[in-house]
Amino acid sequence: MQVMIKLAILLTRRKGMTHQEFVNYRRDIHVPLLLSIPETKQYVRKFVVSVPVPATGYPNPAYDTMIETWFDSVDDMNAFFLSDNFKKKVDPDHSNFLDIPAAVWLVTEETVVI
C-alpha cells in the first residue's frame, strides 16, 4: 500500500463574485497559472477540483469548491507551497477570486487501498 499526503481545502468565492464568475476564473485563469510552474509537476501527484451539485434531501453547500491535492510527503507539500514560483506567481492570485479567511484546510495521510 502506498501512503500519501492529501491536502483538502474547502473554498468560498470572494464577495461580489457570482458562482459562475468564480468557476470561470478558477478554470480559465487560476488553474493554468498553477500548472505553469514547474513545482506543480515536480511535487503534485494528483489535483482534483470538486464543485457542489444540487442534491435533493441534502443541505445547500456551504462552500463553492473543494480542492484536493496529493503529495508524496509533508516535505514535498511544504517545498511546493514555499517555492518562490508558488509564493510569487500563484499565491497572489488567490485574492482575485477567493475569500481567503473562510478557507478550511485539512492535511491528511491517505492510504490508497485500491
DRENPA-3360 file (N, C-alpha, C; in nm, 2 decimals, always signed):
BEGIN
1 = MQVMIKLA = +0.08/-0.12/+0.00/+0.00/+0.00/+0.00/+0.09/+0.13/+0.00 ~ +0.05/+0.22/-0.08/+0.12/+0.35/-0.09/+0.05/+0.45/+0.00 ~ +0.13/+0.52/+0.09/+0.07/+0.62/+0.18/+0.11/+0.76/+0.12 ~ +0.01/+0.84/+0.11/+0.03/+0.98/+0.05/-0.03/+1.08/+0.15 ~ +0.02/+1.20/+0.13/-0.04/+1.32/+0.20/-0.14/+1.38/+0.11 ~ -0.26/+1.40/+0.16/-0.36/+1.47/+0.08/-0.40/+1.60/+0.16 ~ -0.40/+1.71/+0.08/-0.45/+1.83/+0.14/-0.58/+1.86/+0.08 ~ -0.68/+1.87/+0.16/-0.82/+1.91/+0.12/-0.85/+2.05/+0.17;
9 = ILLTRRKG = -0.90/+2.13/+0.08/-0.93/+2.27/+0.11/-1.07/+2.30/+0.06 ~ -1.15/+2.35/+0.15/-1.29/+2.40/+0.12/-1.28/+2.55/+0.10 ~ -1.33/+2.59/-0.02/-1.31/+2.73/-0.06/-1.44/+2.80/-0.09 ~ -1.45/+2.93/-0.06/-1.56/+3.02/-0.09/-1.51/+3.13/-0.18 ~ -1.60/+3.17/-0.27/-1.56/+3.28/-0.36/-1.56/+3.41/-0.29 ~ -1.48/+3.51/-0.34/-1.48/+3.64/-0.28/-1.61/+3.71/-0.29 ~ -1.63/+3.80/-0.21/-1.76/+3.88/-0.21/-1.77/+3.96/-0.34 ~ -1.89/+3.97/-0.39/-1.91/+4.04/-0.52/-1.89/+3.96/-0.64;
17 = MTHQEFVN = -1.86/+3.83/-0.63/-1.83/+3.75/-0.74/-1.95/+3.64/-0.75 ~ -2.01/+3.62/-0.87/-2.11/+3.52/-0.88/-2.04/+3.38/-0.88 ~ -2.12/+3.28/-0.85/-2.06/+3.14/-0.86/-2.00/+3.11/-0.99 ~ -2.07/+3.15/-1.10/-2.02/+3.12/-1.24/-1.89/+3.20/-1.27 ~ -1.89/+3.33/-1.22/-1.76/+3.40/-1.24/-1.65/+3.33/-1.16 ~ -1.68/+3.28/-1.05/-1.58/+3.21/-0.97/-1.53/+3.08/-1.04 ~ -1.62/+3.00/-1.09/-1.59/+2.88/-1.16/-1.51/+2.92/-1.29 ~ -1.55/+3.02/-1.36/-1.48/+3.06/-1.48/-1.33/+3.10/-1.45;
25 = YRRDIHVP = -1.32/+3.19/-1.35/-1.19/+3.24/-1.31/-1.10/+3.13/-1.27 ~ -1.15/+3.04/-1.18/-1.06/+2.93/-1.14/-1.02/+2.84/-1.25 ~ -1.11/+2.81/-1.34/-1.08/+2.72/-1.45/-1.00/+2.78/-1.56 ~ -1.03/+2.90/-1.60/-0.96/+2.97/-1.71/-0.84/+3.05/-1.68 ~ -0.82/+3.09/-1.55/-0.71/+3.17/-1.52/-0.62/+3.11/-1.41 ~ -0.68/+3.07/-1.30/-0.60/+3.02/-1.19/-0.54/+2.88/-1.21 ~ -0.62/+2.79/-1.26/-0.56/+2.65/-1.28/-0.45/+2.66/-1.39 ~ -0.46/+2.73/-1.50/-0.35/+2.74/-1.59/-0.22/+2.80/-1.53;
33 = LLLSIPET = -0.25/+2.90/-1.44/-0.13/+2.96/-1.37/-0.07/+2.86/-1.28 ~ -0.14/+2.78/-1.21/-0.09/+2.68/-1.12/-0.01/+2.57/-1.20 ~ -0.06/+2.54/-1.32/+0.00/+2.44/-1.40/+0.13/+2.49/-1.47 ~ +0.14/+2.62/-1.47/+0.26/+2.68/-1.54/+0.39/+2.67/-1.46 ~ +0.38/+2.65/-1.33/+0.50/+2.65/-1.26/+0.56/+2.51/-1.25 ~ +0.69/+2.49/-1.26/+0.75/+2.36/-1.27/+0.73/+2.28/-1.14 ~ +0.71/+2.34/-1.03/+0.69/+2.28/-0.90/+0.56/+2.19/-0.89 ~ +0.46/+2.23/-0.97/+0.34/+2.15/-0.98/+0.37/+2.01/-1.03;
41 = KQYVRKFV = +0.44/+2.01/-1.14/+0.48/+1.88/-1.20/+0.57/+1.80/-1.11 ~ +0.66/+1.87/-1.04/+0.76/+1.81/-0.95/+0.70/+1.75/-0.83 ~ +0.61/+1.82/-0.76/+0.56/+1.78/-0.63/+0.42/+1.73/-0.63 ~ +0.33/+1.77/-0.71/+0.19/+1.74/-0.70/+0.17/+1.61/-0.78 ~ +0.11/+1.51/-0.71/+0.08/+1.38/-0.77/-0.06/+1.37/-0.83 ~ -0.15/+1.44/-0.77/-0.29/+1.44/-0.82/-0.35/+1.57/-0.77 ~ -0.43/+1.63/-0.85/-0.50/+1.76/-0.82/-0.64/+1.75/-0.87 ~ -0.74/+1.76/-0.78/-0.88/+1.74/-0.81/-0.96/+1.87/-0.76;
49 = VSVPVPAT = -1.04/+1.92/-0.85/-1.13/+2.03/-0.82/-1.28/+1.97/-0.82 ~ -1.35/+1.98/-0.71/-1.48/+1.94/-0.70/-1.57/+2.06/-0.68 ~ -1.68/+2.06/-0.76/-1.78/+2.17/-0.75/-1.91/+2.11/-0.70 ~ -1.98/+2.17/-0.60/-2.10/+2.12/-0.55/-2.21/+2.11/-0.66 ~ -2.29/+2.01/-0.65/-2.41/+2.00/-0.74/-2.54/+1.99/-0.65 ~ -2.65/+2.03/-0.70/-2.77/+2.02/-0.62/-2.80/+1.87/-0.60 ~ -2.84/+1.85/-0.47/-2.88/+1.71/-0.44/-3.00/+1.71/-0.34 ~ -3.11/+1.67/-0.39/-3.24/+1.67/-0.32/-3.22/+1.59/-0.19;
57 = GYPNPAYD = -3.26/+1.65/-0.08/-3.25/+1.59/+0.05/-3.12/+1.62/+0.13 ~ -3.03/+1.70/+0.07/-2.91/+1.74/+0.13/-2.91/+1.89/+0.15 ~ -2.83/+1.94/+0.25/-2.83/+2.08/+0.27/-2.76/+2.15/+0.15 ~ -2.79/+2.28/+0.13/-2.72/+2.36/+0.03/-2.57/+2.37/+0.08 ~ -2.48/+2.36/-0.02/-2.34/+2.36/+0.01/-2.30/+2.49/+0.08 ~ -2.21/+2.48/+0.18/-2.15/+2.60/+0.25/-2.03/+2.66/+0.18 ~ -1.98/+2.58/+0.08/-1.86/+2.62/+0.01/-1.88/+2.61/-0.14 ~ -1.80/+2.69/-0.22/-1.81/+2.69/-0.36/-1.73/+2.58/-0.43;
65 = TMIETWFD = -1.63/+2.53/-0.36/-1.55/+2.42/-0.43/-1.47/+2.35/-0.32 ~ -1.42/+2.23/-0.35/-1.32/+2.16/-0.27/-1.21/+2.12/-0.36 ~ -1.09/+2.15/-0.31/-0.96/+2.12/-0.38/-0.90/+2.01/-0.31 ~ -0.85/+1.91/-0.38/-0.77/+1.80/-0.32/-0.64/+1.79/-0.39 ~ -0.53/+1.79/-0.32/-0.40/+1.79/-0.37/-0.32/+1.68/-0.30 ~ -0.26/+1.59/-0.38/-0.18/+1.48/-0.32/-0.04/+1.50/-0.34 ~ +0.04/+1.47/-0.24/+0.19/+1.48/-0.24/+0.24/+1.35/-0.18 ~ +0.37/+1.32/-0.21/+0.44/+1.20/-0.16/+0.47/+1.22/-0.01;
73 = SVDDMNAF = +0.48/+1.34/+0.04/+0.52/+1.36/+0.18/+0.49/+1.50/+0.22 ~ +0.49/+1.53/+0.35/+0.47/+1.66/+0.40/+0.59/+1.75/+0.36 ~ +0.71/+1.70/+0.35/+0.82/+1.77/+0.30/+0.80/+1.82/+0.16 ~ +0.74/+1.74/+0.07/+0.71/+1.78/-0.07/+0.60/+1.88/-0.07 ~ +0.50/+1.87/+0.02/+0.39/+1.97/+0.02/+0.45/+2.10/+0.06 ~ +0.54/+2.10/+0.17/+0.60/+2.23/+0.21/+0.69/+2.29/+0.10 ~ +0.77/+2.20/+0.03/+0.85/+2.25/-0.07/+0.77/+2.32/-0.18 ~ +0.65/+2.26/-0.21/+0.57/+2.32/-0.31/+0.52/+2.46/-0.27;
81 = FLSDNFKK = +0.45/+2.46/-0.15/+0.39/+2.59/-0.11/+0.50/+2.70/-0.07 ~ +0.62/+2.65/-0.04/+0.72/+2.75/+0.00/+0.81/+2.79/-0.12 ~ +0.79/+2.73/-0.24/+0.87/+2.76/-0.35/+0.85/+2.91/-0.39 ~ +0.95/+2.97/-0.45/+0.94/+3.11/-0.50/+0.83/+3.12/-0.60 ~ +0.82/+3.02/-0.69/+0.72/+3.03/-0.80/+0.58/+3.03/-0.74 ~ +0.55/+2.95/-0.65/+0.42/+2.94/-0.59/+0.39/+3.07/-0.51 ~ +0.49/+3.12/-0.43/+0.47/+3.24/-0.35/+0.46/+3.36/-0.43 ~ +0.53/+3.37/-0.54/+0.53/+3.49/-0.62/+0.43/+3.49/-0.74;
89 = KVDPDHSN = +0.40/+3.38/-0.79/+0.31/+3.37/-0.91/+0.17/+3.32/-0.88 ~ +0.16/+3.22/-0.80/+0.03/+3.15/-0.78/-0.05/+3.21/-0.66 ~ +0.02/+3.22/-0.55/-0.05/+3.26/-0.42/-0.11/+3.40/-0.43 ~ -0.04/+3.50/-0.49/-0.10/+3.63/-0.50/-0.24/+3.64/-0.58 ~ -0.26/+3.54/-0.67/-0.38/+3.53/-0.75/-0.50/+3.49/-0.66 ~ -0.48/+3.42/-0.55/-0.59/+3.37/-0.47/-0.69/+3.48/-0.43 ~ -0.63/+3.60/-0.40/-0.72/+3.71/-0.35/-0.81/+3.76/-0.46 ~ -0.78/+3.73/-0.59/-0.87/+3.77/-0.70/-1.00/+3.70/-0.71;
97 = FLDIPAAV = -1.01/+3.58/-0.64/-1.13/+3.50/-0.66/-1.17/+3.43/-0.53 ~ -1.09/+3.43/-0.43/-1.12/+3.36/-0.30/-1.15/+3.45/-0.18 ~ -1.23/+3.40/-0.09/-1.25/+3.46/+0.04/-1.15/+3.38/+0.13 ~ -1.03/+3.43/+0.13/-0.91/+3.35/+0.19/-0.94/+3.32/+0.34 ~ -0.99/+3.42/+0.42/-1.01/+3.38/+0.56/-1.12/+3.27/+0.58 ~ -1.20/+3.25/+0.49/-1.31/+3.15/+0.50/-1.26/+3.01/+0.46 ~ -1.14/+2.99/+0.41/-1.09/+2.86/+0.37/-1.07/+2.77/+0.49 ~ -1.11/+2.64/+0.46/-1.09/+2.54/+0.56/-0.99/+2.44/+0.51;
105 = WLVTEETV = -0.88/+2.42/+0.58/-0.77/+2.33/+0.53/-0.76/+2.21/+0.62 ~ -0.74/+2.09/+0.55/-0.72/+1.97/+0.63/-0.61/+1.89/+0.56 ~ -0.50/+1.87/+0.63/-0.39/+1.79/+0.58/-0.41/+1.65/+0.64 ~ -0.41/+1.55/+0.55/-0.44/+1.41/+0.59/-0.34/+1.32/+0.54 ~ -0.33/+1.20/+0.60/-0.25/+1.09/+0.55/-0.35/+1.00/+0.48 ~ -0.33/+0.98/+0.35/-0.42/+0.89/+0.28/-0.35/+0.76/+0.25 ~ -0.42/+0.65/+0.28/-0.37/+0.52/+0.24/-0.45/+0.47/+0.12 ~ -0.39/+0.45/+0.01/-0.46/+0.41/-0.11/-0.47/+0.25/-0.09;
113 = VI = -0.59/+0.20/-0.09/-0.61/+0.06/-0.08/-0.63/-0.01/-0.21 ~ -0.70/+0.06/-0.30/-0.73/+0.01/-0.43/-0.68/+0.11/-0.53;
% end
